[in-house]
């Protein structure tokens, strides 16, 4: 008979893998939201100010919508969710090890 229930080692490996992979979207989302987004907003303000000085009210192709900030927030939420799932899998692995008497 094959045991289909993963042992603690499987949960440990999966938890560490997911936890490790969660740092990339979390770091890139935070960097984008706190570093890249303010630079883009600053450049958009400069373009809008220059357009107003020239007497233009709207410039086609330059928008001030929040799609980019929504993208960065979504990436941050994905990274946090992955970290939570990795932490849950690690706690399951530790619980299984404790029940087996390995700890």
N, C-alpha and C positions, 0 to 999 in steps of 0.2 A: 504494500500500500504506500502511496505517495502522500506525504504530509503537505497539504495545500496551504496551510496557515504559515505565513512568513515568520521566521524566527526573529529574535531581537537584532541579529546582525543585519538583516534586510532593512528593518526600520532604521537602524543606525546609519547605514550607508545612504539610504534615500533621504533621511533627515539632514545629514551633513551635506549631501549634494544639493538639495533644494535650498538649504540655508546659505551655502556658498554662492549659489547662482543668484540669490536674491540681492546680494550686495551691488551687483552691476546696475540693474534697473533703478535701485534705490539711490545709488550715488549719482547716476546720470540724470535722474529726474530732479534731484535736489540741486545739482549743479546747473541744470537748465533753468530751473525755476528762479534760483537766487542769483545767477550770474548772467546767463544768456538773455533771459527775458528782460531784465532791466536795460541791458545794452540795446536791444531791439527797440524798446519803448523810447529810449533816449534818442536814438537815431530817427525814429518816426516823428518825435517832437521837433527835432531840428529840421526835418523835411517839411513838416506842416508850417513851421514858423517861416521858413524861406518862401514857401508858397504864398503865405499870407502877405509877406512883404512885396511879392510880385503881383498881388491882387487876385490870386487864384483861391477859390474856396475849396475845391475838391480836386485831387489828383487821381486819375484812374490807375488802378493797380496798387495803390498804397491804402491799406486798410488798418483800422485800429481795433479789429475784433479780437476776441479772446480765445481763438481756436488754439493758439500755441500754448497759452497757459493751461487750457483744459488738457492738452496732450501731456504736458509735464506733470500735472496733478494725477492723471491716469497712470502714468509710468510710476510715480511715487506710490500710489495705492497698490499697483501690481507688485512692486518690490516689498512693501510692508506685508502684503498678503502671503507672498512666498516665504518671508521670514517667519511669519506666524505658523504656516503649515510645516516648515522645517522644524520649528521649535516643538510643535505638537508631536511630530514623528520622533524626535529625539526623546521627548518625555515618555512616549509609548515604549521606545526601545529600553530606556532605563527601568521602566516599570516591569517589562518582561524579564529583564536581567535580574531584577530584584526578586521576582516571583520564582525564577529558576534557581536562585541562590548563587548566581555568578558574581554578585557584588558583595 
